[in-house]
Amino acid sequence: MSTQKIILFIGPDNSGKTTIANALSKKVNIPYYKKENEKDTFYKKDLNVLFSEAFYMFSFLKNTGYSIIRDREYPCEYVYSSVYNRETNVDLIWELDSKYSTLNTKIIYCYKEKYIDFSDEVVQLSKISELKSYYEIFLKKTKNNILKLDTTTEDLDSQLVSILNFIGEV
């Protein structure tokens, strides 16, 4: 039986993904990864690069058995391309989803019911509701296990307990 854990954190901007993913990484000793230039590629999506990187990451994880905690991944491409009417390849997104499901991937969807302090250089607060709607559409279609995590209270300890139960680390 594999002990590999692949955990994808997804959700709208400012929903706590990075903070929670980093805390989880330290707690369970699984490497955390967030693409350095994710905001740069928001405006200039080179779909060939985007999907070749995504399929490479899947192949790497499948062949090495390594565990990883990812901050954003292919589900976010589905959502953001939909909301911002950008070209994408939905067939490749669902192919990735199917492939990741063979590795027992866990998706943690972070969201807030209400944003108190919102500041982002790319995404406007007015887009958050639409982003959340498209995340819900994705979550209904994914073949992977999901945890919907309301991060409104910003109670990191409680959130980590929920996640640890979800990924079987309790």
Residue pairs with C-beta under 8 A, 6 or more apart in sequence:
2 65
2 104
3 67
4 61
4 65
4 66
4 67
4 103
4 104
5 28
5 30
5 67
5 68
5 106
5 167
6 61
6 67
6 68
6 70
6 100
6 103
6 104
6 105
6 106
7 21
7 24
7 30
7 68
7 69
7 70
7 105
7 106
7 107
7 108
7 167
8 70
8 72
8 73
8 75
8 100
8 105
8 106
8 107
8 108
8 144
9 17
9 18
9 20
9 21
9 69
9 70
9 71
9 72
9 108
9 110
10 17
10 72
10 73
10 75
10 76
10 79
10 107
10 108
10 109
10 110
10 135
11 17
11 109
11 110
11 111
11 135
11 151
12 111
12 112
12 123
12 128
12 131
12 132
12 135
13 120
13 122
13 123
13 128
13 131
14 112
14 115
14 117
14 118
14 119
14 120
15 110
15 111
15 112
15 151
16 110
16 112
16 151
16 154
16 159
17 71
17 72
17 110
18 34
18 71
19 156
20 108
20 110
20 149
20 151
20 156
20 159
20 160
20 163
21 32
21 34
21 69
21 70
21 71
22 32
23 156
23 160
24 30
24 32
24 69
24 160
24 163
25 31
25 32
25 69
27 160
27 164
28 164
28 167
28 169
30 67
30 68
30 69
31 66
31 67
31 68
31 69
32 68
32 69
32 71
33 68
33 69
33 70
33 71
34 70
34 71
34 72
35 41
35 72
38 72
39 121
39 122
41 50
42 80
42 122
43 122
45 81
45 86
45 87
45 88
47 87
47 88
47 89
50 77
51 89
51 92
51 96
54 73
54 74
54 77
54 92
54 96
55 96
57 70
57 73
58 96
58 99
58 100
58 103
60 66
61 68
61 103
62 99
62 102
62 103
74 93
74 96
74 97
74 100
75 93
75 97
75 107
75 135
75 138
75 142
77 88
77 93
78 88
78 90
78 93
78 134
78 138
79 131
79 134
79 135
79 138
80 86
80 131
81 87
81 88
82 134
82 137
83 127
83 130
83 131
83 134
94 141
97 141
97 142
97 143
97 144
98 143
100 144
101 142
101 143
101 144
104 145
105 144
105 145
106 144
106 145
106 146
106 147
106 166
106 167
107 139
107 142
107 144
107 145
107 146
107 147
108 146
108 147
108 149
108 163
108 166
109 135
109 139
109 146
109 147
109 148
109 149
110 149
110 151
111 132
111 135
111 148
111 149
111 150
111 151
112 150
112 151
112 152
113 150
113 152
114 152
115 125
115 128
118 125
118 128
123 131
139 146
139 148
145 166
147 162
147 163
147 166
149 159
149 162
149 163
151 159
161 170
164 170
